[in-house]
């Protein structure tokens, strides 16, 4: 490792996106500060010098401490309500404090640094959906931003805080707008709460896969490992990218009906059961217009600037996701069976006392997920 390698702070290091970025950056000979409310897992075999920094970034002074001395900051935090949903209600001050307030705190912390040194680099994970309704079949980043919902308005507000700081010479800020990000890869440590994984869990449980539409709604689906490489490319090319937003995506909008049919078949292959049905259901009252809008992303500008391109075919990404979630379900069943076996002798007590095993932590129920047009925003939880 270099005598004084750069320090990269990943804010939200236990979240869905942040943890994937952390794993990839950990393969490099750099200094990493993994910032989250609960301790982040240090990736096995890390070449980086990883510092685990736990903090509630909404507390006074917490942001300044988290980014002290950092050459680069990846801002991948997200507010998530108790229901673990990405959706935000109008007037939700707690959501605004995280989704926008942390960007302001970051700018304040960087602006307070002594003048004269190199400008710190900031890479922000935004959302493709923050553009709002456009009427266009393909988004390329040139559209005028008119966000419709409170969540997307907050993401846009945070982006503007950072880009304004760039214009004032506080930092080199880049915003990467994510499409629907999904999946699990080797070493995944965070739960994907997005629509693809939610429907995979339903299929593994033998339940129908449900859609709020006829299956023709298109989404640009980006595998999480490819997304992590894009964020790291944003770090590597910060000087080139700084001062504007960039769209990420595969360039192909996939109808969700056939995608879910493919999930059902992959689950069937894994379990040996017949494929579960894929059915349309009435949308709930909280569904938004964006839940029914087609999304295809033209990311050619980002590709040209960085050389990044998605590598993982959709079929392979879906297979990895099914395999990961199937193995997770099998472990859960084994743990439940072990608990039941250990408790069974209590009905006919033996001579020696038997201790009750500690109960398994309760898992949040998997709710029906909307095919949201964003990625980390629809999948990560809390300010992890």
C-alpha positions as CSV (number, residue, x, y, z in Angstrom):
1,X,0.0,0.0,0.0
2,X,1.2,3.5,-0.7
3,X,2.7,5.6,2.1
4,X,-0.3,7.9,2.2
5,X,-3.2,6.3,0.2
6,X,-6.3,8.3,-0.4
7,X,-9.1,8.1,2.2
8,X,-12.6,7.3,0.8
9,X,-15.6,7.7,3.1
10,X,-18.6,5.6,2.2
11,X,-21.7,7.0,3.9
12,X,-24.4,4.4,4.1
13,X,-21.9,1.5,4.1
14,X,-24.4,-1.1,5.3
15,X,-27.1,-0.2,2.8
16,X,-27.9,-2.1,-0.4
17,X,-25.9,0.2,-2.6
18,X,-23.3,1.4,-0.1
19,X,-22.3,-2.2,0.9
20,X,-21.8,-3.2,-2.7
21,X,-19.6,-0.1,-3.3
22,X,-17.7,-0.8,-0.1
23,X,-16.9,-4.4,-1.2
24,X,-15.5,-3.2,-4.5
25,X,-13.5,-0.4,-3.1
26,X,-12.1,-2.8,-0.5
27,X,-10.2,-4.7,-3.3
28,X,-8.0,-1.6,-3.8
29,X,-5.0,-0.4,-1.8
30,X,-6.8,2.6,-0.3
31,X,-8.0,3.8,3.1
32,X,-11.7,3.2,3.5
33,X,-14.0,4.6,6.2
34,X,-17.2,2.6,6.3
35,X,-19.8,5.0,7.9
36,X,-23.2,3.6,9.1
37,X,-25.5,3.5,12.1
38,X,-24.6,-0.1,12.8
39,X,-21.1,-1.6,12.2
40,X,-20.3,-2.4,8.6
41,X,-18.9,-5.8,7.8
42,X,-15.3,-5.6,6.6
43,X,-15.1,-7.5,3.3
44,X,-13.0,-10.7,3.6
45,X,-9.6,-10.4,2.1
46,X,-9.8,-6.6,1.8
47,X,-6.7,-5.0,0.3
48,X,-7.9,-1.7,1.7
49,X,-7.3,-0.4,5.2
50,X,-10.9,-0.4,6.4
51,X,-12.0,1.8,9.3
52,X,-15.5,1.0,10.6
53,X,-17.2,4.2,11.8
54,X,-20.6,4.0,13.5
55,X,-22.7,7.1,13.8
56,X,-26.1,8.6,13.5
57,X,-25.3,11.2,10.9
58,X,-28.3,13.3,11.9
59,X,-26.7,14.1,15.2
60,X,-24.8,17.5,15.6
61,X,-21.2,17.2,14.5
62,X,-21.6,13.6,13.3
63,X,-21.1,14.4,9.6
64,X,-18.0,16.5,10.2
65,X,-16.4,13.6,12.1
66,X,-17.4,11.0,9.5
67,X,-15.8,12.8,6.6
68,X,-12.8,14.4,8.5
69,X,-9.7,14.0,6.3
70,X,-11.6,12.2,3.5
71,X,-10.4,12.8,-0.1
72,X,-13.6,11.3,-1.5
73,X,-17.1,10.9,-0.1
74,X,-19.7,8.5,-1.5
75,X,-23.1,9.7,-0.2
76,X,-25.3,6.6,-0.4
77,X,-27.6,7.3,2.6
78,X,-31.3,6.9,2.6
79,X,-34.2,7.5,4.9
80,X,-36.5,4.5,5.4
81,X,-39.6,4.5,7.5
82,X,-40.6,1.7,9.9
83,X,-42.3,0.0,7.0
84,X,-38.9,-0.2,5.2
85,X,-40.3,1.4,2.2
86,X,-38.7,4.1,0.0
87,X,-41.9,6.1,-0.2
88,X,-42.1,9.4,1.6
89,X,-45.2,11.3,2.7
90,X,-45.6,15.0,2.1
91,X,-44.4,16.9,5.2
92,X,-42.2,14.1,6.5
93,X,-39.6,16.1,8.3
94,X,-37.6,13.0,9.3
95,X,-37.2,11.9,5.7
96,X,-36.2,15.4,4.6
97,X,-33.6,15.6,7.4
98,X,-31.9,12.5,6.0
99,X,-32.5,12.7,2.3
100,X,-31.7,16.4,2.0
101,X,-30.3,17.5,5.4
102,X,-27.3,15.2,5.3
103,X,-26.3,16.7,1.9
104,X,-26.4,20.1,3.5
105,X,-24.4,18.9,6.5
106,X,-21.8,17.3,4.2
107,X,-21.4,20.6,2.3
108,X,-21.0,22.5,5.6
109,X,-18.4,20.1,6.8
110,X,-16.4,20.4,3.6
111,X,-16.7,24.1,3.5
112,X,-15.3,24.4,7.0
113,X,-12.0,22.9,5.9
114,X,-8.9,25.0,5.8
115,X,-8.4,26.6,2.3
116,X,-5.6,25.7,0.0
117,X,-5.8,21.9,-0.2
118,X,-7.2,19.8,-3.1
119,X,-10.9,19.9,-3.4
120,X,-12.7,16.8,-1.9
121,X,-14.7,14.7,-4.3
122,X,-18.3,13.8,-3.7
123,X,-20.2,11.1,-5.5
124,X,-24.0,11.2,-4.8
125,X,-26.4,8.3,-5.6
126,X,-29.5,9.9,-6.9
127,X,-32.5,8.5,-8.7
128,X,-33.5,8.4,-12.3
129,X,-37.1,9.0,-11.2
130,X,-36.3,12.4,-9.8
131,X,-36.7,13.9,-13.2
132,X,-40.5,13.3,-12.9
133,X,-42.9,12.6,-15.7
134,X,-41.4,13.4,-19.1
135,X,-43.5,11.6,-21.7
136,X,-40.3,10.3,-23.3
137,X,-39.7,6.6,-23.9
138,X,-36.0,6.9,-23.3
139,X,-34.2,9.2,-20.8
140,X,-30.8,10.5,-21.6
141,X,-30.2,13.1,-18.9
142,X,-31.1,16.2,-20.9
143,X,-34.7,16.3,-19.6
144,X,-36.0,19.2,-17.5
145,X,-36.5,18.1,-13.9
146,X,-40.1,18.2,-12.7
147,X,-40.3,15.6,-9.8
148,X,-43.9,14.7,-9.0
149,X,-43.6,13.0,-5.6
150,X,-42.0,14.1,-2.3
151,X,-39.3,11.4,-2.4
152,X,-38.1,12.5,-5.8
153,X,-38.3,16.2,-4.9
154,X,-36.0,15.4,-1.9
155,X,-33.5,13.6,-4.0
156,X,-33.4,16.5,-6.5
157,X,-33.0,19.0,-3.7
158,X,-30.0,17.0,-2.3
159,X,-28.5,16.9,-5.7
160,X,-28.8,20.6,-6.2
161,X,-27.3,21.3,-2.8
162,X,-24.2,19.3,-3.8
163,X,-23.9,20.8,-7.3
164,X,-24.3,24.3,-5.9
165,X,-21.4,23.5,-3.6
166,X,-19.4,22.4,-6.6
167,X,-20.2,25.7,-8.4
168,X,-19.0,27.6,-5.3
169,X,-15.7,25.7,-5.2
170,X,-16.4,23.7,-2.1
171,X,-16.0,20.3,-3.7
172,X,-16.0,18.3,-6.9
173,X,-19.6,17.0,-6.8
174,X,-21.1,14.4,-9.1
175,X,-24.6,13.0,-9.1
176,X,-25.3,9.5,-10.5
177,X,-29.0,8.9,-11.1
178,X,-29.8,5.2,-10.6
179,X,-32.4,3.1,-12.4
180,X,-34.0,0.0,-10.8
181,X,-31.1,-1.7,-9.1
182,X,-31.5,-5.3,-8.0
183,X,-29.9,-8.5,-7.0
184,X,-27.3,-10.2,-4.9
185,X,-23.7,-11.0,-5.7
186,X,-20.8,-12.8,-4.0
187,X,-20.4,-11.4,-0.5
188,X,-23.7,-9.5,-0.4
189,X,-24.5,-8.4,3.1
190,X,-27.5,-6.1,2.7
191,X,-31.1,-6.9,2.0
192,X,-32.5,-6.0,-1.4
193,X,-36.0,-4.7,-0.8
194,X,-36.6,-3.9,-4.5
195,X,-39.4,-5.3,-6.6
196,X,-37.3,-8.1,-8.3
197,X,-36.1,-9.6,-5.1
198,X,-39.5,-9.1,-3.4
199,X,-41.2,-11.1,-6.1
200,X,-38.4,-13.7,-6.0
201,X,-39.1,-14.2,-2.2
202,X,-42.8,-14.6,-3.0
203,X,-42.1,-17.3,-5.6
204,X,-39.7,-19.1,-3.2
205,X,-42.5,-19.1,-0.6
206,X,-44.9,-20.7,-3.2
207,X,-46.9,-17.5,-3.5
208,X,-48.1,-15.9,-6.8
209,X,-46.0,-13.1,-8.2
210,X,-48.2,-10.0,-8.3
211,X,-48.1,-6.9,-10.5
212,X,-50.1,-3.7,-10.3
213,X,-50.5,-3.7,-14.1
214,X,-50.7,-6.0,-17.1
215,X,-47.0,-6.8,-17.2
216,X,-46.2,-4.5,-20.1
217,X,-44.6,-1.8,-17.9
218,X,-40.9,-1.6,-18.7
219,X,-38.0,-1.1,-16.3
220,X,-34.3,-0.6,-17.0
221,X,-32.9,-3.3,-14.6
222,X,-29.3,-2.8,-13.4
223,X,-27.6,-5.6,-11.5
224,X,-26.1,-4.4,-8.2
225,X,-22.6,-5.5,-9.0
226,X,-22.6,-3.5,-12.2
227,X,-24.0,-0.5,-10.3
228,X,-21.1,-0.7,-7.8
229,X,-18.7,-0.6,-10.7
230,X,-20.4,2.5,-12.0
231,X,-20.2,4.3,-8.7
232,X,-16.5,3.4,-8.4
233,X,-16.0,4.7,-12.0
234,X,-17.6,7.9,-10.7
235,X,-14.9,8.0,-8.0
236,X,-12.2,7.4,-10.5
237,X,-13.3,10.0,-13.0
238,X,-14.5,12.6,-10.5
239,X,-12.7,15.5,-12.2
240,X,-14.3,14.7,-15.6
241,X,-17.8,14.1,-14.2
242,X,-18.0,16.8,-11.6
243,X,-20.6,19.6,-11.8
244,X,-23.6,17.7,-13.3
245,X,-25.8,14.6,-13.1
246,X,-25.3,11.4,-15.1
247,X,-27.8,8.7,-15.8
248,X,-27.0,5.0,-15.3
249,X,-28.7,2.1,-16.9
250,X,-28.4,-0.8,-19.3
251,X,-30.1,0.9,-22.3
252,X,-32.9,-1.7,-22.4
253,X,-36.3,-1.4,-20.8
254,X,-37.6,-4.8,-19.9
255,X,-41.4,-5.6,-19.6
256,X,-41.8,-6.8,-16.0
257,X,-44.3,-9.5,-16.9
258,X,-41.7,-11.6,-18.8
259,X,-39.1,-10.8,-16.2
260,X,-41.3,-12.2,-13.5
261,X,-42.1,-15.2,-15.6
262,X,-38.4,-15.9,-15.9
263,X,-38.1,-15.5,-12.1
264,X,-40.9,-18.1,-11.6
265,X,-39.1,-20.6,-13.9
266,X,-35.7,-20.1,-12.2
267,X,-37.4,-20.7,-8.8
268,X,-39.1,-23.8,-10.1
269,X,-35.7,-25.1,-11.4
270,X,-34.2,-24.5,-8.0
271,X,-37.1,-25.9,-5.9
272,X,-38.4,-28.6,-8.2
273,X,-41.9,-27.2,-7.7
274,X,-44.1,-26.0,-10.6
275,X,-43.6,-22.3,-11.4
276,X,-45.9,-20.0,-9.4
277,X,-48.4,-17.9,-11.4
278,X,-47.7,-14.3,-12.3
279,X,-50.9,-12.4,-11.8
280,X,-52.2,-8.8,-12.0
281,X,-53.8,-7.2,-9.0
282,X,-55.5,-3.9,-8.2
283,X,-52.9,-1.2,-7.3
284,X,-53.0,0.1,-3.7
285,X,-54.1,3.6,-2.9
286,X,-50.5,4.8,-2.4
287,X,-49.4,3.8,-5.9
288,X,-48.0,6.8,-7.9
289,X,-48.0,7.6,-11.6
290,X,-44.4,6.6,-11.8
291,X,-45.2,3.1,-10.8
292,X,-46.9,2.7,-14.2
293,X,-44.5,4.6,-16.4
294,X,-42.0,2.9,-18.7
295,X,-38.3,3.6,-18.0
296,X,-35.4,3.0,-20.3
297,X,-32.1,4.8,-19.7
298,X,-29.6,5.9,-22.3
299,X,-26.4,6.0,-20.3
300,X,-24.1,6.6,-23.3
301,X,-22.8,9.9,-21.9
302,X,-21.6,8.2,-18.7
303,X,-20.2,5.3,-20.7
304,X,-18.2,7.6,-23.0
305,X,-16.8,9.6,-20.1
306,X,-15.8,6.6,-17.9
307,X,-15.6,3.5,-20.1
308,X,-18.1,1.8,-17.8
309,X,-20.6,-0.7,-19.2
310,X,-22.9,-3.3,-17.5
311,X,-21.4,-6.7,-17.8
312,X,-23.9,-9.1,-16.3
313,X,-26.7,-10.5,-18.5
314,X,-30.1,-10.2,-17.0
315,X,-30.6,-14.0,-17.0
316,X,-27.4,-14.5,-15.0
317,X,-28.2,-11.7,-12.6
318,X,-31.7,-13.2,-12.0
319,X,-30.2,-16.7,-11.5
320,X,-27.7,-15.3,-8.9
321,X,-30.5,-13.6,-7.1
322,X,-32.7,-16.7,-7.0
323,X,-29.8,-18.8,-5.8
324,X,-28.9,-16.3,-3.0
325,X,-32.5,-16.0,-1.8
326,X,-33.1,-19.7,-2.0
327,X,-30.0,-20.4,0.1
328,X,-31.2,-17.8,2.5
329,X,-34.6,-19.4,2.8
330,X,-33.0,-22.8,3.3
331,X,-30.9,-21.5,6.1
332,X,-33.9,-20.0,7.7
333,X,-35.8,-23.2,7.5
334,X,-32.9,-25.1,9.0
335,X,-32.6,-22.7,11.9
336,X,-36.3,-23.0,12.6
337,X,-36.1,-26.8,12.5
338,X,-33.1,-26.8,14.8
339,X,-35.0,-24.6,17.2
340,X,-38.0,-26.9,17.1
341,X,-35.9,-29.9,17.7
342,X,-34.2,-28.3,20.6
343,X,-37.5,-27.4,22.2
344,X,-39.1,-30.8,21.6
345,X,-37.6,-32.5,24.7
346,X,-39.3,-29.9,26.9
347,X,-42.6,-31.7,26.4
348,X,-41.1,-34.8,28.0
349,X,-38.3,-33.5,30.2
350,X,-35.2,-35.7,30.5
351,X,-33.2,-36.0,33.6
352,X,-30.9,-33.2,32.6
353,X,-32.4,-29.8,32.0
354,X,-32.5,-28.5,28.4
355,X,-31.9,-24.9,27.7
356,X,-34.3,-23.1,25.3
357,X,-32.3,-21.8,22.3
358,X,-32.4,-18.1,21.8
359,X,-35.4,-17.2,19.5
360,X,-34.7,-16.3,15.9
361,X,-35.0,-12.6,15.3
362,X,-38.4,-11.8,13.7
363,X,-38.2,-10.9,10.0
364,X,-40.2,-8.1,8.6
365,X,-43.0,-9.4,6.3
366,X,-42.3,-9.0,2.6
367,X,-44.9,-6.5,1.3
368,X,-45.9,-6.2,-2.3
369,X,-43.4,-4.0,-4.0
370,X,-44.0,-1.4,-6.7
371,X,-41.8,-1.6,-9.7
372,X,-40.2,1.7,-8.8
373,X,-38.0,3.5,-11.3
374,X,-35.2,4.0,-8.9
375,X,-32.6,1.7,-7.5
376,X,-30.9,2.3,-4.1
377,X,-33.8,4.5,-3.3
378,X,-36.2,1.7,-3.6
379,X,-34.0,-0.9,-1.9
380,X,-31.8,0.3,0.8
381,X,-33.0,1.0,4.3
382,X,-32.5,3.6,7.0
383,X,-29.4,5.8,6.9
384,X,-27.3,2.6,6.9
